[in-house]
Amino acid sequence: MKITSKGQVTIPLPIRDRFGLQPGTEVEFVAENGKVILHPRRKRSHPVDHWLRQATGVAKGKTTTARIMKLTRGED
């Protein structure tokens, strides 16, 4: 396998399939014991991110965002 002039290589399909590397997967290269290791980049999340994912879509109903904001501000 050769590195292109742009520094690109093709990851063989069996390796991509085995490790779930899909188009758009972010990866990082790590130098370890004289080797270069490719890792899928782990998303670093802020503690609030988990809460936001859980809260998304919780306020369902027929009310509008404007109405919810008025209630939040005590303008009702």
N, CA, C and O atoms as a printed pandas DataFrame, in Angstrom:
     atom_number atom_name residue_name chain_id  residue_number  x_coord  y_coord  z_coord
0              1         N          MET        A               1    0.861   -1.167    0.000
1              2        CA          MET        A               1    0.000    0.000    0.000
2              3         C          MET        A               1    0.905    1.227    0.000
3              4         O          MET        A               1    1.902    1.274    0.721
4              5         N          LYS        A               2    0.556    2.200   -0.799
5              6        CA          LYS        A               2    1.340    3.431   -0.892
6              7         C          LYS        A               2    0.560    4.605   -0.328
7              8         O          LYS        A               2   -0.670    4.638   -0.355
8              9         N          ILE        A               3    1.312    5.561    0.179
9             10        CA          ILE        A               3    0.726    6.818    0.621
10            11         C          ILE        A               3    0.722    7.749   -0.582
11            12         O          ILE        A               3    1.734    7.870   -1.273
12            13         N          THR        A               4   -0.405    8.411   -0.842
13            14        CA          THR        A               4   -0.489    9.320   -1.982
14            15         C          THR        A               4    0.288   10.603   -1.680
15            16         O          THR        A               4    0.756   10.817   -0.562
16            17         N          SER        A               5    0.412   11.443   -2.700
17            18        CA          SER        A               5    1.113   12.719   -2.525
18            19         C          SER        A               5    0.407   13.629   -1.524
19            20         O          SER        A               5    1.013   14.551   -0.978
20            21         N          LYS        A               6   -0.885   13.364   -1.286
21            22        CA          LYS        A               6   -1.649   14.136   -0.304
22            23         C          LYS        A               6   -1.601   13.496    1.084
23            24         O          LYS        A               6   -2.244   13.987    2.011
24            25         N          GLY        A               7   -0.842   12.397    1.237
25            26        CA          GLY        A               7   -0.741   11.725    2.528
26            27         C          GLY        A               7   -1.911   10.793    2.809
27            28         O          GLY        A               7   -2.175   10.462    3.965
28            29         N          GLN        A               8   -2.608   10.371    1.774
29            30        CA          GLN        A               8   -3.785    9.531    1.949
30            31         C          GLN        A               8   -3.457    8.065    1.712
31            32         O          GLN        A               8   -2.588    7.725    0.909
32            33         N          VAL        A               9   -4.172    7.202    2.430
33            34        CA          VAL        A               9   -4.110    5.755    2.195
34            35         C          VAL        A               9   -5.543    5.237    2.163
35            36         O          VAL        A               9   -6.455    5.881    2.681
36            37         N          THR        A              10   -5.734    4.085    1.559
37            38        CA          THR        A              10   -7.046    3.461    1.543
38            39         C          THR        A              10   -7.060    2.364    2.593
39            40         O          THR        A              10   -6.215    1.468    2.578
40            41         N          ILE        A              11   -8.023    2.437    3.504
41            42        CA          ILE        A              11   -8.168    1.398    4.520
42            43         C          ILE        A              11   -8.932    0.255    3.863
43            44         O          ILE        A              11  -10.032    0.465    3.353
44            45         N          PRO        A              12   -8.368   -0.947    3.867
45            46        CA          PRO        A              12   -9.036   -2.071    3.209
46            47         C          PRO        A              12  -10.443   -2.316    3.770
47            48         O          PRO        A              12  -10.689   -2.147    4.964
48            49         N          LEU        A              13  -11.351   -2.713    2.888
49            50        CA          LEU        A              13  -12.743   -2.929    3.255
50            51         C          LEU        A              13  -12.907   -3.887    4.440
51            52         O          LEU        A              13  -13.686   -3.581    5.342
52            53         N          PRO        A              14  -12.211   -5.031    4.483
53            54        CA          PRO        A              14  -12.389   -5.926    5.634
54            55         C          PRO        A              14  -12.050   -5.242    6.968
55            56         O          PRO        A              14  -12.695   -5.512    7.981
56            57         N          ILE        A              15  -11.051   -4.365    6.971
57            58        CA          ILE        A              15  -10.682   -3.635    8.192
58            59         C          ILE        A              15  -11.768   -2.613    8.528
59            60         O          ILE        A              15  -12.166   -2.487    9.686
60            61         N          ARG        A              16  -12.251   -1.878    7.506
61            62        CA          ARG        A              16  -13.317   -0.897    7.743
62            63         C          ARG        A              16  -14.560   -1.569    8.300
63            64         O          ARG        A              16  -15.179   -1.067    9.238
64            65         N          ASP        A              17  -14.928   -2.719    7.712
65            66        CA          ASP        A              17  -16.107   -3.451    8.175
66            67         C          ASP        A              17  -15.911   -3.972    9.599
67            68         O          ASP        A              17  -16.807   -3.852   10.434
68            69         N          ARG        A              18  -14.756   -4.540    9.871
69            70        CA          ARG        A              18  -14.480   -5.131   11.185
70            71         C          ARG        A              18  -14.581   -4.095   12.309
71            72         O          ARG        A              18  -15.065   -4.397   13.400
72            73         N          PHE        A              19  -14.122   -2.878   12.033
73            74        CA          PHE        A              19  -14.075   -1.860   13.072
74            75         C          PHE        A              19  -15.142   -0.781   12.916
75            76         O          PHE        A              19  -15.121    0.220   13.633
76            77         N          GLY        A              20  -16.077   -0.978   11.981
77            78        CA          GLY        A              20  -17.189   -0.042   11.822
78            79         C          GLY        A              20  -16.764    1.335   11.353
79            80         O          GLY        A              20  -17.371    2.336   11.735
80            81         N          LEU        A              21  -15.729    1.399   10.532
81            82        CA          LEU        A              21  -15.254    2.690   10.025
82            83         C          LEU        A              21  -16.060    3.063    8.789
83            84         O          LEU        A              21  -15.848    2.517    7.706
84            85         N          GLN        A              22  -16.981    3.992    8.960
85            86        CA          GLN        A              22  -17.862    4.439    7.888
86            87         C          GLN        A              22  -17.353    5.759    7.323
87            88         O          GLN        A              22  -16.577    6.447    7.986
88            89         N          PRO        A              23  -17.774    6.131    6.110
89            90        CA          PRO        A              23  -17.422    7.446    5.598
90            91         C          PRO        A              23  -17.839    8.517    6.609
91            92         O          PRO        A              23  -18.960    8.492    7.118
92            93         N          GLY        A              24  -16.956    9.435    6.890
93            94        CA          GLY        A              24  -17.238   10.496    7.854
94            95         C          GLY        A              24  -16.750   10.188    9.261
95            96         O          GLY        A              24  -16.753   11.069   10.121
96            97         N          THR        A              25  -16.325    8.931    9.510
97            98        CA          THR        A              25  -15.792    8.591   10.826
98            99         C          THR        A              25  -14.526    9.400   11.062
99           100         O          THR        A              25  -13.628    9.411   10.220
100          101         N          GLU        A              26  -14.450   10.075   12.200
101          102        CA          GLU        A              26  -13.243   10.824   12.525
102          103         C          GLU        A              26  -12.247    9.879   13.172
103          104         O          GLU        A              26  -12.604    9.074   14.032
104          105         N          VAL        A              27  -11.001    9.985   12.751
105          106        CA          VAL        A              27   -9.949    9.120   13.281
106          107         C          VAL        A              27   -8.777    9.964   13.752
107          108         O          VAL        A              27   -8.648   11.136   13.395
108          109         N          GLU        A              28   -7.925    9.347   14.559
109          110        CA          GLU        A              28   -6.702   10.017   14.980
110          111         C          GLU        A              28   -5.558    9.023   14.869
111          112         O          GLU        A              28   -5.752    7.814   15.004
112          113         N          PHE        A              29   -4.372    9.544   14.624
113          114        CA          PHE        A              29   -3.176    8.728   14.538
114          115         C          PHE        A              29   -2.368    8.930   15.807
115          116         O          PHE        A              29   -2.168   10.055   16.264
116          117         N          VAL        A              30   -1.903    7.807   16.373
117          118        CA          VAL        A              30   -1.125    7.848   17.605
118          119         C          VAL        A              30    0.194    7.123   17.359
119          120         O          VAL        A              30    0.210    6.015   16.823
120          121         N          ALA        A              31    1.307    7.756   17.757
121          122        CA          ALA        A              31    2.612    7.110   17.667
122          123         C          ALA        A              31    2.832    6.340   18.964
123          124         O          ALA        A              31    2.792    6.914   20.053
124          125         N          GLU        A              32    3.067    5.020   18.837
125          126        CA          GLU        A              32    3.205    4.154   20.008
126          127         C          GLU        A              32    4.256    3.098   19.735
127          128         O          GLU        A              32    4.103    2.285   18.823
128          129         N          ASN        A              33    5.327    3.104   20.524
129          130        CA          ASN        A              33    6.391    2.097   20.398
130          131         C          ASN        A              33    6.913    1.948   18.971
131          132         O          ASN        A              33    7.080    0.831   18.482
132          133         N          GLY        A              34    7.168    3.055   18.317
133          134        CA          GLY        A              34    7.714    3.020   16.962
134          135         C          GLY        A              34    6.699    2.651   15.892
135          136         O          GLY        A              34    7.076    2.395   14.749
136          137         N          LYS        A              35    5.417    2.619   16.243
137          138        CA          LYS        A              35    4.356    2.286   15.282
138          139         C          LYS        A              35    3.370    3.440   15.213
139          140         O          LYS        A              35    3.257    4.242   16.140
140          141         N          VAL        A              36    2.669    3.504   14.107
141          142        CA          VAL        A              36    1.585    4.471   13.964
142          143         C          VAL        A              36    0.287    3.687   14.064
143          144         O          VAL        A              36    0.057    2.741   13.310
144          145         N          ILE        A              37   -0.557    4.094   15.003
145          146        CA          ILE        A              37   -1.817    3.391   15.238
146          147         C          ILE        A              37   -2.969    4.333   14.920
147          148         O          ILE        A              37   -2.969    5.495   15.325
148          149         N          LEU        A              38   -3.942    3.819   14.194
149          150        CA          LEU        A              38   -5.136    4.570   13.827
150          151         C          LEU        A              38   -6.253    4.201   14.801
151          152         O          LEU        A              38   -6.553    3.023   14.996
152          153         N          HIS        A              39   -6.860    5.211   15.408
153          154        CA          HIS        A              39   -7.976    5.006   16.336
154          155         C          HIS        A              39   -9.176    5.810   15.860
155          156         O          HIS        A              39   -9.016    6.942   15.404
156          157         N          PRO        A              40  -10.386    5.240   15.960
157          158        CA          PRO        A              40  -11.550    6.096   15.762
158          159         C          PRO        A              40  -11.517    7.146   16.866
159          160         O          PRO        A              40  -11.261    6.819   18.025
160          161         N          ARG        A              41  -11.770    8.385   16.521
161          162        CA          ARG        A              41  -11.727    9.465   17.515
162          163         C          ARG        A              41  -12.948    9.352   18.413
163          164         O          ARG        A              41  -14.084    9.287   17.945
164          165         N          ARG        A              42  -12.694    9.331   19.675
165          166        CA          ARG        A              42  -13.790    9.293   20.642
166          167         C          ARG        A              42  -14.295   10.702   20.852
167          168         O          ARG        A              42  -13.526   11.647   21.026
168          169         N          LYS        A              43  -15.575   10.814   20.831
169          170        CA          LYS        A              43  -16.173   12.126   21.035
170          171         C          LYS        A              43  -16.058   12.475   22.516
171          172         O          LYS        A              43  -16.510   11.734   23.388
172          173         N          ARG        A              44  -15.453   13.599   22.765
173          174        CA          ARG        A              44  -15.363   14.075   24.140
174          175         C          ARG        A              44  -16.611   14.908   24.403
175          176         O          ARG        A              44  -16.917   15.849   23.671
176          177         N          SER        A              45  -17.306   14.549   25.440
177          178        CA          SER        A              45  -18.544   15.268   25.700
178          179         C          SER        A              45  -18.476   15.989   27.036
179          180         O          SER        A              45  -17.811   15.557   27.978
180          181         N          HIS        A              46  -19.162   17.061   27.073
181          182        CA          HIS        A              46  -19.306   17.845   28.291
182          183         C          HIS        A              46  -20.390   17.167   29.130
183          184         O          HIS        A              46  -21.320   16.592   28.565
184          185         N          PRO        A              47  -20.297   17.216   30.457
185          186        CA          PRO        A              47  -21.313   16.563   31.288
186          187         C          PRO        A              47  -22.749   16.993   30.963
187          188         O          PRO        A              47  -23.688   16.225   31.175
188          189         N          VAL        A              48  -22.917   18.186   30.461
189          190        CA          VAL        A              48  -24.256   18.678   30.136
190          191         C          VAL        A              48  -24.789   18.016   28.864
191          192         O          VAL        A              48  -26.003   17.931   28.676
192          193         N          ASP        A              49  -23.889   17.542   27.983
193          194        CA          ASP        A              49  -24.319   16.942   26.720
194          195         C          ASP        A              49  -25.282   15.771   26.941
195          196         O          ASP        A              49  -26.286   15.654   26.240
196          197         N          HIS        A              50  -24.979   14.907   27.910
197          198        CA          HIS        A              50  -25.841   13.753   28.186
198          199         C          HIS        A              50  -27.236   14.234   28.602
199          200         O          HIS        A              50  -28.248   13.720   28.126
200          201         N          TRP        A              51  -27.272   15.216   29.487
201          202        CA          TRP        A              51  -28.552   15.753   29.946
202          203         C          TRP        A              51  -29.337   16.346   28.778
203          204         O          TRP        A              51  -30.546   16.144   28.671
204          205         N          LEU        A              52  -28.646   17.079   27.904
205          206        CA          LEU        A              52  -29.329   17.692   26.756
206          207         C          LEU        A              52  -29.907   16.636   25.823
207          208         O          LEU        A              52  -31.014   16.800   25.308
208          209         N          ARG        A              53  -29.158   15.544   25.600
209          210        CA          ARG        A              53  -29.677   14.472   24.739
210          211         C          ARG        A              53  -30.934   13.864   25.347
211          212         O          ARG        A              53  -31.885   13.555   24.630
212          213         N          GLN        A              54  -30.941   13.691   26.675
213          214        CA          GLN        A              54  -32.117   13.130   27.327
214          215         C          GLN        A              54  -33.297   14.096   27.289
215          216         O          GLN        A              54  -34.443   13.669   27.151
216          217         N          ALA        A              55  -33.026   15.391   27.410
217          218        CA          ALA        A              55  -34.089   16.389   27.466
218          219         C          ALA        A              55  -34.663   16.718   26.093
219          220         O          ALA        A              55  -35.769   17.252   26.004
220          221         N          THR        A              56  -33.946   16.416   25.035
221          222        CA          THR        A              56  -34.405   16.745   23.689
222          223         C          THR        A              56  -35.727   16.048   23.388
223          224         O          THR        A              56  -35.846   14.830   23.519
224          225         N          GLY        A              57  -36.700   16.823   22.990
225          226        CA          GLY        A              57  -37.991   16.270   22.614
226          227         C          GLY        A              57  -38.931   16.000   23.776
227          228         O          GLY        A              57  -40.026   15.475   23.574
228          229         N          VAL        A              58  -38.524   16.349   24.983
229          230        CA          VAL        A              58  -39.363   16.075   26.142
230          231         C          VAL        A              58  -40.615   16.946   26.145
231          232         O          VAL        A              58  -41.698   16.469   26.483
232          233         N          ALA        A              59  -40.483   18.194   25.779
233          234        CA          ALA        A              59  -41.623   19.120   25.802
234          235         C          ALA        A              59  -42.434   18.954   24.526
235          236         O          ALA        A              59  -42.343   19.769   23.608
236          237         N          LYS        A              60  -43.215   17.907   24.479
237          238        CA          LYS        A              60  -44.056   17.661   23.309
238          239         C          LYS        A              60  -45.478   18.092   23.618
239          240         O          LYS        A              60  -45.916   18.036   24.767
240          241         N          GLY        A              61  -46.166   18.504   22.634
241          242        CA          GLY        A              61  -47.555   18.914   22.822
242          243         C          GLY        A              61  -47.951   19.890   21.746
243          244         O          GLY        A              61  -47.250   20.055   20.747
244          245         N          LYS        A              62  -49.074   20.532   21.955
245          246        CA          LYS        A              62  -49.597   21.428   20.930
246          247         C          LYS        A              62  -49.284   22.884   21.211
247          248         O          LYS        A              62  -49.752   23.770   20.495
248          249         N          THR        A              63  -48.498   23.141   22.242
249          250        CA          THR        A              63  -48.151   24.521   22.556
250          251         C          THR        A              63  -46.987   24.972   21.674
251          252         O          THR        A              63  -46.305   24.148   21.064
252          253         N          THR        A              64  -46.770   26.262   21.614
253          254        CA          THR        A              64  -45.693   26.810   20.798
254          255         C          THR        A              64  -44.495   27.159   21.671
255          256         O          THR        A              64  -44.612   27.257   22.893
256          257         N          THR        A              65  -43.370   27.342   21.047
257          258        CA          THR        A              65  -42.170   27.765   21.766
258          259         C          THR        A              65  -42.406   29.118   22.413
259          260         O          THR        A              65  -41.977   29.342   23.545
260          261         N          ALA        A              66  -43.078   30.020   21.718
261          262        CA          ALA        A              66  -43.365   31.348   22.270
262          263         C          ALA        A              66  -44.194   31.221   23.546
263          264         O          ALA        A              66  -43.948   31.933   24.519
264          265         N          ARG        A              67  -45.165   30.327   23.545
265          266        CA          ARG        A              67  -46.003   30.120   24.731
266          267         C          ARG        A              67  -45.173   29.560   25.887
267          268         O          ARG        A              67  -45.313   30.004   27.027
268          269         N          ILE        A              68  -44.329   28.607   25.598
269          270        CA          ILE        A              68  -43.462   28.025   26.632
270          271         C          ILE        A              68  -42.549   29.096   27.216
271          272         O          ILE        A              68  -42.346   29.142   28.429
272          273         N          MET        A              69  -41.998   29.958   26.364
273          274        CA          MET        A              69  -41.111   31.025   26.841
274          275         C          MET        A              69  -41.867   32.006   27.731
275          276         O          MET        A              69  -41.324   32.467   28.735
276          277         N          LYS        A              70  -43.111   32.332   27.380
277          278        CA          LYS        A              70  -43.906   33.218   28.216
278          279         C          LYS        A              70  -44.147   32.596   29.592
279          280         O          LYS        A              70  -44.040   33.267   30.618
280          281         N          LEU        A              71  -44.474   31.303   29.594
281          282        CA          LEU        A              71  -44.687   30.620   30.860
282          283         C          LEU        A              71  -43.394   30.578   31.688
283          284         O          LEU        A              71  -43.422   30.752   32.907
284          285         N          THR        A              72  -42.278   30.347   31.017
285          286        CA          THR        A              72  -40.985   30.309   31.708
286          287         C          THR        A              72  -40.656   31.636   32.325
287          288         O          THR        A              72  -40.101   31.700   33.422
288          289         N          ARG        A              73  -40.996   32.708   31.624
289          290        CA          ARG        A              73  -40.685   34.060   32.112
290          291         C          ARG        A              73  -41.725   34.587   33.090
291          292         O          ARG        A              73  -41.560   35.666   33.658
292          293         N          GLY        A              74  -42.794   33.823   33.283
293          294        CA          GLY        A              74  -43.856   34.265   34.182
294          295         C          GLY        A              74  -44.725   35.343   33.576
295          296         O          GLY        A              74  -45.307   36.150   34.302
296          297         N          GLU        A              75  -44.825   35.371   32.242
297          298        CA          GLU        A              75  -45.593   36.402   31.554
298          299         C          GLU        A              75  -47.029   35.964   31.280
299          300         O          GLU        A              75  -47.760   36.658   30.574
300          301         N          ASP        A              76  -47.430   34.859   31.811
301          302        CA          ASP        A              76  -48.778   34.351   31.541
302          303         C          ASP        A              76  -49.819   35.079   32.352
303          304         O          ASP        A              76  -51.007   34.776   32.245
